[in-house]
Amino acid sequence: MARVSEQAAAGTVARELGAFLERRREQIAQRWADAPLFRTVFTVSRDEAVEACKAVVDALADVASTGRLEDVAAPGFDSAREQLGRMAASRARSGYSPAQIADEVAGLRTVTAELLHGEARDPSGDEARDALLALTVLMGTLRLVIMETTISAGEELIARQRQQLLEVATPVISLWDGIVAVPLIGTLDSARSQVVMESLLQAIVEQRARYAILDITGVPTVDSLVAQHLMKTVAAARLMGAECVVSGIRPAIAQTIVHLGIDLGSVVTRSSLADALAYALSRQGIEVSRRTAGVTPR
């Protein structure tokens, strides 16, 4: 029974906090607009910062009205997460860590607490203490929400950058009309192998290539996993109507392939990229010959 009474009292305090946020929305927004979190993001128009602050105050008032002050999944936090999330991303691009951004969010509590304290009939009484505690809990939850959002945004950025690096590290080069090549450098893993396959197949379609060369001169080691990725890429290229040639198989790698018992019998291989290009050219009826010294072409 006592616990029910405590929950009812907490709900009443939360609703009163929500009413306070709605009532003092304009004053809170005006003060928040001068805080570093808003001031450094909205550098052109202060009015724009004030409107952003009002949106966050409205979101917090919605959360307080439901009594779910400690619930990061409360629906009211959605709009605050969207508004502050964009601002946190801007701060993150400026070099601020998630913890620093969360501390800036927590700093918004101070000016809000001052307004709340000023409204109290008895600033030292239980009612004022309970209201301040509710505000502290609400702002603490908001801090967690923004920290989660910032970390998630950072992870997404890292994932995009990693994907971009993979694409840059696996360029598809047009060597001749109908001949493309992918010079591979470094270790091949599942993610990079997928990028290699997608990039190569896209190039085969766009350039109508009949021959695709996978040069592994820069691949330090070849194991069963790497060989499996190569075989899949070769098979995919064949399905697209292109013959795939694997070049750059050095003696040490050749011995490793033999020891592993990997069957590359169905794959055309050449020792170097030059040999692979010569093979592809010859298959198209193009013969490359050295120019005789002293002879000027007509």
C-alpha positions as CSV (number, residue, x, y, z in Angstrom):
1,M,0.0,0.0,0.0
2,A,2.9,2.3,0.9
3,R,4.6,1.6,-2.4
4,V,1.4,2.4,-4.3
5,S,1.2,5.7,-2.5
6,E,4.9,6.4,-3.3
7,Q,4.3,5.7,-7.0
8,A,1.2,7.9,-7.0
9,A,3.2,10.7,-5.3
10,A,6.0,10.3,-7.9
11,G,3.5,10.5,-10.7
12,T,2.0,13.7,-9.3
13,V,5.5,15.3,-9.0
14,A,6.3,14.3,-12.6
15,R,3.1,15.8,-13.9
16,E,3.7,19.0,-12.0
17,L,7.2,19.1,-13.5
18,G,5.6,18.7,-17.0
19,A,3.3,21.5,-16.3
20,F,6.2,23.7,-15.1
21,L,8.1,23.0,-18.4
22,E,5.1,23.9,-20.4
23,R,4.5,27.1,-18.4
24,R,8.1,28.3,-18.5
25,R,8.8,27.0,-22.0
26,E,9.8,30.5,-23.4
27,Q,12.1,31.4,-20.5
28,I,13.8,28.0,-20.5
29,A,14.3,28.2,-24.3
30,Q,15.8,31.7,-24.1
31,R,18.3,30.6,-21.5
32,W,19.2,27.4,-23.2
33,A,19.9,29.2,-26.5
34,D,22.9,30.8,-24.9
35,A,24.3,27.4,-23.7
36,P,27.4,26.1,-25.7
37,L,25.5,23.1,-27.1
38,F,23.0,25.4,-28.9
39,R,25.2,28.6,-29.4
40,T,28.0,26.8,-31.2
41,V,25.6,25.0,-33.6
42,F,23.2,27.8,-34.4
43,T,25.7,30.4,-35.2
44,V,23.7,32.4,-37.8
45,S,20.3,33.0,-36.1
46,R,19.6,33.0,-32.3
47,D,15.9,32.7,-33.1
48,E,16.6,29.4,-34.8
49,A,18.4,28.2,-31.6
50,V,15.4,29.3,-29.5
51,E,13.0,27.3,-31.6
52,A,15.2,24.2,-31.3
53,C,15.3,24.7,-27.5
54,K,11.5,24.9,-27.4
55,A,11.2,21.6,-29.3
56,V,13.4,19.9,-26.7
57,V,11.5,21.5,-23.8
58,D,8.2,20.3,-25.3
59,A,9.6,16.8,-25.6
60,L,10.7,16.8,-22.0
61,A,7.2,18.1,-20.9
62,D,5.6,15.2,-22.8
63,V,7.9,12.7,-21.0
64,A,7.2,14.2,-17.6
65,S,3.4,14.1,-18.2
66,T,3.6,10.3,-18.6
67,G,5.7,9.9,-15.4
68,R,8.3,7.9,-17.3
69,L,11.3,10.0,-16.2
70,E,13.8,7.2,-16.2
71,D,12.7,5.4,-19.3
72,V,15.0,6.2,-22.3
73,A,12.4,4.5,-24.5
74,A,9.6,6.9,-23.5
75,P,7.9,8.2,-26.8
76,G,8.5,11.8,-25.7
77,F,12.2,11.4,-26.1
78,D,11.9,10.7,-29.8
79,S,11.7,14.3,-30.8
80,A,14.4,15.3,-28.4
81,R,16.6,12.5,-29.8
82,E,16.0,13.8,-33.3
83,Q,16.7,17.5,-32.5
84,L,19.6,17.0,-30.2
85,G,21.0,14.1,-32.2
86,R,21.6,16.4,-35.2
87,M,23.3,18.9,-32.9
88,A,25.4,16.2,-31.2
89,A,26.5,15.1,-34.7
90,S,27.6,18.6,-35.4
91,R,29.5,18.8,-32.2
92,A,31.1,15.4,-32.8
93,R,32.4,16.6,-36.2
94,S,34.0,19.4,-34.3
95,G,36.0,16.9,-32.2
96,Y,33.8,16.6,-29.2
97,S,33.5,13.1,-27.6
98,P,30.1,11.6,-26.7
99,A,30.9,12.2,-23.0
100,Q,31.6,15.9,-23.6
101,I,28.4,16.3,-25.6
102,A,26.4,14.5,-22.8
103,D,27.9,16.8,-20.2
104,E,26.8,19.8,-22.3
105,V,23.3,18.4,-22.3
106,A,23.5,17.8,-18.5
107,G,24.5,21.5,-18.2
108,L,21.0,22.5,-19.3
109,R,19.7,21.3,-16.0
110,T,21.3,24.2,-14.0
111,V,19.3,27.1,-15.6
112,T,16.2,25.0,-15.5
113,A,16.7,24.3,-11.9
114,E,17.0,28.0,-11.1
115,L,13.6,28.7,-12.7
116,L,12.1,25.8,-10.9
117,H,13.6,26.9,-7.6
118,G,12.3,30.4,-8.1
119,E,8.7,29.1,-8.4
120,A,8.7,27.1,-5.2
121,R,6.6,28.4,-2.4
122,D,9.1,27.0,0.1
123,P,12.5,26.6,-1.6
124,S,13.8,24.5,1.3
125,G,10.7,22.4,1.7
126,D,9.9,18.8,0.6
127,E,7.9,19.8,-2.4
128,A,10.7,21.9,-3.9
129,R,13.2,19.1,-3.1
130,D,11.0,16.5,-4.8
131,A,10.5,18.7,-7.9
132,L,14.2,19.3,-8.2
133,L,14.9,15.5,-7.8
134,A,12.4,14.8,-10.6
135,L,14.1,17.4,-12.8
136,T,17.5,15.8,-12.1
137,V,16.2,12.4,-13.0
138,L,14.6,13.7,-16.2
139,M,17.7,15.5,-17.4
140,G,19.9,12.5,-16.5
141,T,17.8,10.3,-18.7
142,L,18.0,12.9,-21.5
143,R,21.8,12.8,-21.1
144,L,21.7,9.0,-21.5
145,V,19.5,9.3,-24.6
146,I,21.9,11.8,-26.3
147,M,24.9,9.7,-25.4
148,E,23.4,6.6,-27.0
149,T,22.4,8.6,-30.0
150,T,25.9,10.2,-30.4
151,I,27.6,6.8,-30.0
152,S,25.3,5.2,-32.5
153,A,25.9,8.1,-35.0
154,G,29.6,7.7,-34.5
155,E,29.4,4.0,-35.2
156,E,27.4,4.6,-38.4
157,L,30.0,7.2,-39.5
158,I,32.9,4.8,-38.9
159,A,31.0,2.1,-40.8
160,R,30.5,4.4,-43.8
161,Q,34.2,5.5,-43.7
162,R,35.3,1.9,-43.6
163,Q,33.1,1.1,-46.6
164,Q,34.5,4.1,-48.5
165,L,38.1,2.9,-47.7
166,L,37.3,-0.6,-48.9
167,E,36.0,0.9,-52.2
168,V,39.1,3.1,-52.6
169,A,41.4,0.2,-51.8
170,T,39.8,-2.0,-54.5
171,P,39.8,0.1,-57.7
172,V,38.7,-1.5,-61.0
173,I,41.0,-0.4,-63.8
174,S,40.2,-0.5,-67.5
175,L,43.3,-1.8,-69.2
176,W,42.0,-2.2,-72.7
177,D,38.7,-2.2,-74.6
178,G,36.8,-5.1,-73.0
179,I,39.5,-5.8,-70.4
180,V,39.3,-4.7,-66.7
181,A,41.6,-5.5,-63.8
182,V,41.4,-5.3,-60.0
183,P,44.9,-5.0,-58.4
184,L,44.5,-6.4,-54.8
185,I,46.8,-5.2,-52.1
186,G,46.7,-6.4,-48.5
187,T,44.7,-9.0,-46.7
188,L,41.3,-10.2,-48.1
189,D,38.5,-10.7,-45.7
190,S,34.8,-11.3,-46.3
191,A,33.8,-7.6,-46.3
192,R,36.5,-6.6,-48.7
193,S,35.9,-9.7,-50.9
194,Q,32.3,-8.7,-51.2
195,V,33.3,-5.1,-52.3
196,V,35.7,-6.6,-54.8
197,M,33.0,-8.8,-56.3
198,E,30.4,-6.0,-56.5
199,S,32.9,-3.5,-58.0
200,L,34.2,-6.0,-60.6
201,L,30.7,-7.1,-61.7
202,Q,29.5,-3.5,-62.0
203,A,32.6,-2.7,-64.1
204,I,31.9,-5.7,-66.3
205,V,28.4,-4.5,-67.0
206,E,29.3,-0.8,-67.5
207,Q,32.3,-1.5,-69.8
208,R,30.9,-4.6,-71.4
209,A,34.2,-6.3,-70.5
210,R,34.9,-9.8,-71.8
211,Y,38.0,-10.3,-69.6
212,A,38.5,-9.6,-66.0
213,I,41.9,-9.8,-64.3
214,L,42.3,-10.3,-60.5
215,D,45.9,-9.5,-59.7
216,I,47.0,-10.8,-56.3
217,T,50.6,-9.7,-56.5
218,G,50.0,-7.5,-53.4
219,V,48.2,-10.1,-51.4
220,P,50.7,-11.4,-48.7
221,T,49.2,-14.8,-48.1
222,V,46.6,-17.1,-49.6
223,D,44.6,-19.4,-47.4
224,S,41.5,-21.5,-48.0
225,L,39.2,-18.6,-47.2
226,V,41.0,-16.3,-49.7
227,A,40.9,-19.0,-52.3
228,Q,37.2,-19.5,-51.7
229,H,36.6,-15.8,-52.2
230,L,38.6,-15.8,-55.4
231,M,36.6,-18.8,-56.7
232,K,33.3,-17.1,-56.0
233,T,34.4,-13.9,-57.8
234,V,35.6,-15.9,-60.8
235,A,32.2,-17.8,-60.9
236,A,30.3,-14.6,-60.6
237,A,32.3,-13.0,-63.5
238,R,31.5,-16.0,-65.7
239,L,27.8,-15.7,-65.0
240,M,28.1,-12.1,-66.3
241,G,29.7,-13.3,-69.5
242,A,33.4,-12.4,-68.7
243,E,36.4,-14.7,-68.5
244,C,38.3,-14.2,-65.2
245,V,42.1,-14.5,-65.0
246,V,44.0,-14.6,-61.7
247,S,47.5,-13.2,-61.9
248,G,50.4,-12.5,-59.6
249,I,50.6,-16.0,-58.1
250,R,54.2,-16.1,-56.7
251,P,56.1,-19.3,-56.0
252,A,55.4,-19.2,-52.3
253,I,51.7,-18.7,-52.8
254,A,51.7,-21.5,-55.4
255,Q,53.2,-23.9,-52.9
256,T,50.7,-22.8,-50.3
257,I,47.8,-23.5,-52.6
258,V,49.2,-27.0,-53.4
259,H,49.7,-27.8,-49.7
260,L,46.2,-26.7,-48.9
261,G,44.9,-29.0,-51.7
262,I,42.9,-26.1,-53.3
263,D,41.8,-26.9,-56.8
264,L,42.2,-23.9,-59.2
265,G,42.2,-26.2,-62.2
266,S,39.2,-24.5,-63.7
267,V,40.7,-21.0,-63.3
268,V,43.0,-19.4,-65.8
269,T,46.1,-18.2,-64.0
270,R,49.2,-16.2,-65.0
271,S,52.3,-15.3,-63.1
272,S,52.0,-11.5,-63.6
273,L,49.6,-8.8,-64.6
274,A,51.5,-8.3,-67.8
275,D,51.1,-12.0,-68.7
276,A,47.4,-11.8,-67.9
277,L,46.9,-8.8,-70.1
278,A,48.9,-10.5,-72.9
279,Y,46.6,-13.5,-72.6
280,A,43.4,-11.4,-72.7
281,L,44.7,-9.5,-75.7
282,S,45.6,-12.6,-77.6
283,R,42.2,-14.1,-76.9
284,Q,40.8,-11.1,-78.7
285,G,43.1,-11.5,-81.7
286,I,45.4,-8.6,-80.7
287,E,49.1,-9.3,-81.0
288,V,51.6,-7.1,-79.1
289,S,55.1,-6.9,-80.5
290,R,58.2,-5.0,-79.6
291,R,59.2,-2.1,-81.9
292,T,62.5,-2.6,-83.7
293,A,65.1,-0.1,-82.7
294,G,65.7,2.6,-85.2
295,V,62.5,1.9,-87.1
296,T,60.0,4.8,-87.2
297,P,56.4,3.6,-87.5
298,R,54.6,4.8,-90.7
